[in-house]
Amino acid sequence: MTAQETEEIQAELAAALPHEMFCFQCEQTAGGTGCQWHQGVCGKHATTSNLEDELTGDLVAYARCVHDAGVASPCAHASLPMVEGLFCCITNVCFDDDAVRALIGSIRERIDHVSGRHGLDAADYPAYDMGLVWNADEDVRSLKSLLLFGLRGMAAYAYHAAMLGARSQTVDDFFFRALYGLSATDDPQALLDLVLECGRVNLECMAILDEANTSTYGDPVPTTVDLAVEPGPFIVVTGHDLRDLEQILEQTDGRGINVYTHGEMLPAHAYPRLKEHPQLKGNFGTAWQNQQREFREIPAPIVWTTNCLMPPKDSYADRVFTTEVVAYPGCTHIDADGDGRKDFTPVIERAIELGGYPERHGMTGINGGTQVTCGFGRKTVLDNAGAIVQAVKDGAIGHFFLVGGCDGAKPGRNYYTRFVEETPADSVVLTLACGKYRFNDLDLGEVAGLPRILDMGQCNDAYGAIQVALALADAFGCSVNELPLSFVLSWYEQKAVCVLLTLLALGVEDIYLGPDLPAFVSPNVLGILQERFGIRGITTPEQDMAEMLA
């Protein structure tokens, strides 16, 4: 059965079954149209999805209350619940109804507080009905969805920056202003303006997080990471939050417990301050969508620090620990104290109890490689900018490809492996986010003294890739669109959406996007994006490569 036939069957089922929920925010959405019955494709139950709609409606009500109160710039204390609430609603973050209800309660408390201080009646700010978005005119729904999902993605980056004490008033203010706009206007042009502004503000948000990460942990350096697991007790840490990993490393120092990254945490190996901990050994497994297979019977605990949690299988459910806004019913949650410190003792004790593998446990990337290299961050690449520019001028480097974004389970994502394999020997592949697991264990050799695959980090490190592109454009005295540079992006969830909006806001053209175009982008809105920015869906590696090199 082909992928198209499967989607057609899913669409027929969706039409026949009672509609208990509606969600189309991620690439895997049922039938390519939306998850609408008792459970989403991600595994989230309709009750949870509907609670997250209620939470989103309360966030909109909070924004309206702040607007009516005339509060120009909400303080950090007022903004963090907004950020947490948006972050909670990202795909594969929170599956726990009680956790969502707790966030709803905190937002209602903020509405009561703001309304009380400014002579308003909290009863005038009920949860905004998200059905007004999902059932709106197709193009209005599309633009509002782009805005909302971009905000959710940006909230994840803002949250991680906040955990390191970094905040941006511009970013915080925009969350409130944009959610107010989502409820206050149906004007397509006004909504499109907010969508592109979301992209511009996200650039600042990623810059704040970049500065927070590098000032705390040092600038990443090229690092080769082993994919095997050494004998003895160990802990796997997945997600994006470096502060959580740091605390686990601090608490396992000298304990005889090794620590392995997973998924988007792989780039942690390149940060000098984190590398100081000798028990940070290697990377376990590949991208997030393979976790239910790779974690089967794992003799170690796994800590989820952000999104990419899938419903745990019975074979490892008792080893799952969550923290921050990630939550799953029945799994142990590690909370922070008032100073942001977390006690990971339950995780450490579980690692000792399980004992790890009795001997070295070999693992590989999806292409059979036993090592991967990361750490080609903004500073490392820009430090070599002179040599790179000269190599282009001399003809040693003919083209750059930025191949990055989210990975996922949907058929067709082997496109990105095949595409990278097809890149010319005189080209450089920049990559970031978990989409790199499709090809990061390939050995493509070197060009102009550099590895042909340069792993720039997590999805938020798109900021670094953008700075590299701008620096190269400046060196050649041209625009980014005039560089021998092609963007080939894979998307799955909302952090990829806000990065895409940032590229569009910067005027980047001719982006290739796949494996499918988002279900929430209407034909008319897609037409606008194609006309203004040349955005297009992927076809075959051979055809797309020929177009790019032409």
C-alpha positions in Angstrom: 0.0 0.0 0.0 1.4 3.4 -1.0 1.6 6.4 1.4 -1.0 8.2 -0.7 -3.4 5.2 -0.4 -2.8 5.1 3.4 -3.6 8.8 3.7 -6.8 8.4 1.6 -8.0 5.6 3.9 -7.2 7.7 7.0 -9.1 10.6 5.5 -12.1 8.3 4.9 -12.0 7.1 8.4 -11.7 10.6 9.7 -14.9 11.6 7.8 -16.8 8.5 9.1 -15.9 8.6 12.8 -17.2 11.1 15.3 -15.0 14.2 15.6 -13.7 14.3 19.2 -10.8 16.7 18.6 -9.1 18.7 15.9 -5.3 19.0 15.4 -3.3 19.5 12.2 -0.2 21.2 13.6 2.4 18.5 12.7 3.5 16.8 9.5 2.2 13.4 10.4 -1.4 14.6 10.9 -4.0 12.0 9.9 -4.8 11.7 6.2 -2.8 14.9 5.6 -5.8 16.9 6.8 -6.1 16.6 10.6 -6.5 14.3 13.6 -10.1 14.4 14.5 -11.2 11.3 16.5 -10.3 9.8 19.9 -6.5 9.9 19.5 -4.0 11.8 17.3 -1.3 10.1 15.3 1.2 11.3 17.9 -0.6 9.2 20.5 -2.2 12.2 22.3 -5.8 11.5 23.5 -8.6 13.7 22.5 -9.1 14.8 26.1 -5.6 16.1 26.2 -5.8 17.8 22.8 -9.0 19.5 23.8 -7.5 20.6 27.1 -4.6 22.1 25.2 -7.1 24.0 23.0 -8.6 25.3 26.3 -5.2 26.3 27.5 -4.5 28.1 24.2 -7.8 29.8 24.5 -6.9 31.0 28.0 -3.5 32.3 26.7 -5.4 34.3 24.2 -7.7 35.6 27.0 -4.6 36.5 29.0 -3.2 38.5 26.1 -6.6 40.3 25.7 -6.7 41.1 29.3 -3.1 42.5 29.3 -4.0 44.5 26.2 -7.1 46.0 27.8 -5.2 46.8 30.9 -2.8 48.8 28.9 0.2 46.9 30.1 2.9 47.8 27.6 5.6 45.3 28.6 4.6 42.4 30.9 7.4 41.6 33.4 9.3 38.3 33.3 7.1 36.9 36.1 4.0 37.6 33.9 5.5 36.3 30.7 6.9 32.9 31.8 3.5 31.3 32.2 2.7 32.5 28.6 5.9 30.8 27.4 5.2 27.6 29.3 1.7 27.4 28.1 2.6 27.8 24.4 5.5 25.3 24.8 3.2 22.7 26.4 1.1 22.6 23.3 3.9 21.6 20.9 3.5 18.1 19.5 5.1 15.3 21.6 5.5 17.5 24.7 2.7 16.9 27.2 0.4 13.9 27.3 -0.8 14.4 30.9 -4.2 16.0 31.5 -3.4 17.0 35.0 -0.3 18.9 33.9 -2.3 20.8 31.3 -5.0 21.6 33.9 -2.3 23.0 36.2 -1.1 25.3 33.5 -4.7 26.4 32.8 -5.1 27.2 36.5 -1.9 29.3 36.5 -3.1 31.3 33.5 -6.5 31.9 35.0 -4.7 33.2 38.2 -2.7 35.6 36.0 -5.9 36.9 34.4 -7.5 37.4 37.9 -4.4 39.2 39.0 -4.1 41.6 36.0 -7.8 42.3 35.9 -8.0 43.0 39.6 -5.1 45.4 39.5 -6.5 47.4 36.6 -10.2 47.6 37.4 -11.3 44.9 34.9 -13.6 42.0 35.5 -12.0 38.6 35.0 -15.4 37.2 33.9 -15.0 39.3 30.7 -12.0 37.2 29.7 -13.2 33.6 29.3 -11.1 31.2 27.3 -11.1 32.1 23.6 -13.0 29.6 21.5 -10.4 27.9 19.3 -13.2 26.6 17.2 -13.3 30.2 15.8 -9.8 29.5 14.4 -10.3 25.9 13.2 -13.6 26.7 11.6 -12.7 30.0 10.1 -12.4 30.9 6.4 -9.8 28.6 4.9 -7.2 31.4 4.3 -7.8 33.1 7.7 -7.5 29.7 9.4 -4.3 29.1 7.5 -2.7 32.4 8.5 -3.8 32.1 12.1 -2.4 28.6 12.3 0.9 29.7 10.9 1.1 32.4 13.5 0.0 30.2 16.4 2.3 27.3 15.5 5.2 29.7 15.0 4.6 31.1 18.4 4.6 27.7 20.0 7.9 26.9 18.4 9.4 30.2 19.4 8.2 29.6 23.0 10.4 26.5 23.2 13.5 28.6 22.4 12.4 31.3 24.8 11.9 28.8 27.5 15.4 27.3 27.2 16.9 30.8 27.2 15.0 31.6 30.3 16.4 28.5 32.1 19.8 30.1 31.6 18.6 33.5 32.8 18.3 35.1 29.4 15.1 37.0 28.4 14.1 39.4 25.7 11.4 42.0 26.3 10.8 42.2 22.6 10.2 38.5 22.4 8.0 38.4 25.5 5.9 41.4 24.3 5.3 39.8 21.0 3.8 36.6 22.4 1.1 38.8 24.0 0.6 41.1 21.0 0.5 38.3 18.5 -2.1 36.2 20.5 -4.2 39.4 20.9 -4.0 39.9 17.1 -5.0 36.3 16.5 -8.3 37.0 18.2 -8.8 40.6 17.2 -8.6 40.5 13.4 -9.5 38.3 10.4 -7.8 40.6 7.9 -5.5 38.5 5.8 -2.9 41.2 5.3 -2.7 42.0 9.0 -2.4 38.3 9.8 0.3 37.9 7.2 2.2 40.8 8.6 2.1 39.2 12.1 3.2 35.9 10.6 6.3 37.5 9.1 6.9 39.5 12.2 6.9 36.2 14.1 9.8 35.1 11.9 11.7 38.3 12.6 11.2 38.1 16.4 12.2 34.5 16.4 15.6 35.5 15.0 16.1 37.6 18.1 14.8 34.8 20.2 17.3 32.3 18.7 20.1 34.9 19.1 19.3 35.2 22.8 19.4 31.5 23.2 22.6 31.2 21.2 24.3 33.8 23.4 23.0 32.1 26.6 24.3 28.7 25.5 27.7 29.9 24.3 28.3 32.3 27.2 27.5 29.6 29.7 29.1 26.5 28.0 31.6 28.0 25.6 31.6 28.1 21.8 31.1 24.6 20.3 34.2 22.9 18.8 34.4 20.1 16.3 34.0 16.8 18.2 33.7 13.2 17.1 31.1 11.2 19.1 31.0 7.5 19.5 27.7 5.7 19.0 28.5 2.6 21.2 27.6 2.3 24.9 30.3 1.3 27.4 29.6 -1.4 30.1 28.1 -0.3 33.4 25.3 2.0 34.6 24.3 4.9 32.3 21.7 7.6 31.8 20.3 8.7 28.4 19.3 12.4 28.2 17.2 13.5 25.2 15.7 16.8 24.1 17.2 20.3 23.8 17.8 21.7 27.3 21.5 22.0 28.1 20.9 23.2 31.6 19.2 19.9 32.5 22.0 17.9 31.0 24.5 20.0 33.0 22.8 19.3 36.2 22.7 15.6 35.5 26.4 15.7 34.7 27.2 17.6 37.9 25.2 15.1 40.0 26.9 12.0 38.4 30.4 13.3 38.7 32.5 10.5 40.4 29.5 8.2 40.7 30.6 5.6 38.0 27.6 6.4 35.9 28.0 7.4 32.2 25.8 9.8 30.4 24.7 9.6 26.8 22.9 12.1 24.7 20.0 11.2 22.4 18.3 13.0 19.5 18.7 16.8 19.6 21.0 16.6 22.6 23.8 15.3 20.5 25.4 18.8 20.0 26.1 19.0 23.7 29.2 17.0 23.2 30.8 20.0 21.4 30.4 22.6 24.3 33.7 22.9 26.2 32.1 23.3 29.7 30.1 20.1 29.2 33.0 18.2 27.7 34.8 18.7 31.0 32.7 15.9 32.5 34.4 12.7 31.5 31.3 10.6 32.0 29.6 12.4 29.0 30.5 9.4 26.8 28.6 9.3 23.5 25.3 9.4 21.7 22.6 6.7 22.1 20.6 5.8 19.0 19.3 8.1 16.3 16.4 10.5 15.9 13.3 10.7 18.1 10.9 8.7 15.9 13.0 5.5 16.5 12.8 5.7 20.3 10.2 3.0 20.8 12.4 0.5 19.0 15.8 1.7 20.3 14.7 2.0 23.9 13.2 -1.5 24.0 14.6 -3.3 27.1 17.2 -0.5 27.6 19.0 -1.2 30.9 19.0 2.5 31.8 16.7 5.4 32.6 15.9 8.0 29.9 15.3 11.7 30.8 13.1 13.8 28.5 14.0 17.5 28.8 11.7 18.8 26.0 9.5 17.6 23.2 9.9 14.4 21.1 8.3 12.1 23.7 6.3 9.3 22.3 4.0 7.2 24.4 6.4 4.8 26.1 6.2 1.1 25.4 5.8 -1.3 28.4 9.3 -2.6 27.7 10.8 0.6 29.0 8.0 2.7 30.5 9.3 2.2 34.1 12.6 3.9 33.0 11.1 7.1 31.7 11.6 10.4 33.6 10.3 13.8 32.5 11.1 17.3 33.5 10.0 20.9 32.7 6.7 21.0 30.7 7.2 17.4 29.3 4.8 15.0 31.1 3.3 11.6 30.6 0.8 9.9 32.9 2.5 7.5 35.3 6.0 8.6 34.6 8.2 10.2 37.3 8.5 14.0 36.9 11.5 15.9 38.2 10.6 19.4 39.3 12.9 22.3 40.0 13.1 24.1 43.3 12.7 27.9 43.7 16.3 28.4 42.5 15.9 26.2 39.4 17.8 23.3 40.8 16.6 19.8 40.2 17.4 16.7 42.2 18.0 13.8 39.7 18.6 11.3 42.5 15.7 9.1 41.4 17.3 8.9 37.9 20.7 8.1 39.3 19.4 5.4 41.7 17.5 3.8 38.8 20.6 3.8 36.7 22.5 2.0 39.4 19.7 -0.5 39.9 19.5 -1.3 36.2 23.2 -1.6 35.9 23.6 -1.0 32.2 25.0 -3.4 29.6 27.5 -6.0 30.9 29.8 -5.4 27.9 30.3 -2.8 25.2 27.0 -2.4 23.3 27.6 -1.5 19.7 25.1 0.8 17.9 25.2 2.5 14.5 23.6 5.4 12.7 20.9 4.6 10.1 23.5 4.2 7.4 25.8 1.9 9.5 28.3 4.4 10.7 29.7 4.0 14.2 30.7 7.7 14.8 29.3 11.1 14.0 30.9 14.5 14.2 29.3 17.7 15.6 30.4 21.1 16.8 30.7 23.1 13.6 28.9 26.1 15.2 28.8 29.6 14.0 32.2 30.6 15.4 34.0 27.6 14.1 32.7 28.1 10.5 33.2 31.9 10.5 36.7 31.4 11.8 37.3 29.6 8.6 35.3 32.1 6.5 38.4 33.4 4.7 39.6 30.0 3.6 36.0 29.1 2.6 35.6 32.3 0.5 39.0 31.7 -1.2 38.0 28.0 -1.9 34.9 29.3 -3.7 36.8 31.8 -5.7 39.4 29.1 -6.6 36.6 26.7 -7.7 37.4 24.2 -4.9 33.9 24.6 -3.4 31.2 24.8 -6.0 28.0 24.8 -3.9 26.6 24.9 -0.3 23.5 23.0 0.7 21.7 23.6 4.0 19.9 20.3 4.6 18.3 20.4 8.0 15.1 20.3 10.1 13.0 17.8 11.9 13.1 14.0 11.2 9.9 11.9 11.4 8.5 8.5 10.7 6.5 9.2 7.6 7.6 7.4 4.4 9.6 9.5 2.0 12.2 10.9 4.4 14.9 8.8 2.9 14.8 11.6 0.3 17.2 13.5 2.5 19.7 10.6 2.7 19.6 10.1 -1.1 19.9 13.9 -1.6 23.0 14.2 0.5 24.5 11.2 -1.2 23.9 12.9 -4.5 25.6 16.2 -3.6 28.7 16.9 -5.8 32.1 16.2 -4.4 33.0 19.9 -4.4 30.0 20.9 -2.2 29.5 21.5 1.5 26.5 20.2 3.4 25.5 22.3 6.4 23.0 20.6 8.7 21.2 21.0 12.0 18.3 19.6 14.0 17.4 15.9 14.1 16.8 15.6 10.4 20.6 15.2 10.2 20.3 11.6 11.5 19.2 10.6 8.0 22.8 11.1 6.8 25.2 12.3 9.6 26.9 9.0 9.8 27.9 9.0 6.1 31.5 9.6 5.2 31.5 12.0 2.3 35.2 12.9 2.7 36.5 16.5 2.7 36.6 19.6 0.5 39.0 22.5 0.9 40.2 21.0 4.2 36.8 20.7 5.8 34.5 17.7 6.3 31.8 17.9 3.6 29.1 17.5 6.3 29.2 20.2 8.9 26.8 19.6 11.8 25.9 23.1 13.2 23.8 21.9 16.1 20.2 21.9 17.3 17.2 23.3 15.4 17.6 26.7 17.2 21.2 26.8 15.8 19.5 27.9 12.6 20.6 31.3 13.9 24.2 30.3 13.4 23.5 29.0 9.9 21.8 32.3 9.1 24.8 34.3 10.4 27.1 32.1 8.2 25.0 32.8 5.2 24.9 36.5 5.9 28.7 36.6 6.4 29.3 34.8 3.1 27.0 37.2 1.3 28.8 40.1 2.7 32.2 38.6 1.7 31.0 38.2 -1.9 29.2 41.5 -2.0 25.9 39.9 -2.9 22.6 38.9 -1.3 22.0 35.5 0.4 19.8 34.6 -2.6 22.7 35.2 -5.0 25.0 32.8 -3.1 25.7 29.3 -4.4 23.5 28.1 -1.5 20.4 26.0 -1.5 18.0 25.4 1.4 16.5 21.9 1.6 14.4 21.6 4.8 12.5 18.8 6.4 9.7 19.7 8.9 7.7 17.9 11.5 6.5 20.2 14.2 6.2 23.8 15.4 9.9 24.7 16.0 10.5 24.0 12.3 7.6 26.3 11.5 9.1 29.3 13.3 12.5 28.7 11.7 10.9 28.6 8.3 9.1 31.9 9.1 12.4 33.4 10.1 13.9 32.5 6.7 10.9 34.0 5.0 11.0 37.1 7.0 14.7 37.5 6.0 13.6 37.3 2.4 15.3 33.9 1.7 13.9 32.5 -1.6 13.6 29.1 -3.3 13.4 27.0 -0.2 12.6 23.3 -0.8 10.3 21.9 1.9 9.3 18.3 2.6 8.5 15.6 2.9 5.0 17.1 2.5 3.7 20.7 2.7 1.9 21.6 5.9 -1.8 20.7 6.0 -2.6 24.0 7.6 -1.3 26.0 4.6 -4.2 26.7 2.3 -3.8 26.8 -1.5 -4.1 30.6 -1.6 -1.6 31.1 1.2 0.7 28.7 -0.4 0.3 30.6 -3.6 1.4 33.8 -1.8 4.4 32.1 -0.3 5.3 30.7 -3.7 4.9 34.0 -5.5 6.8 36.0 -2.9 9.5 33.5 -1.8 9.5 30.7 -4.3 8.9 28.1 -1.6 8.2 24.7 -3.1 7.8 21.1 -2.2 10.5 18.5 -2.8 10.2 16.1 -5.7 13.1 13.7 -6.3 16.7 14.2 -5.2 17.8 14.1 -8.8 15.3 16.6 -10.2 15.7 19.0 -7.2 19.5 18.8 -7.4 19.5 19.6 -11.1 17.3 22.7 -10.5 19.6 23.9 -7.6 22.8 23.5 -9.5 21.4 25.1 -12.7 
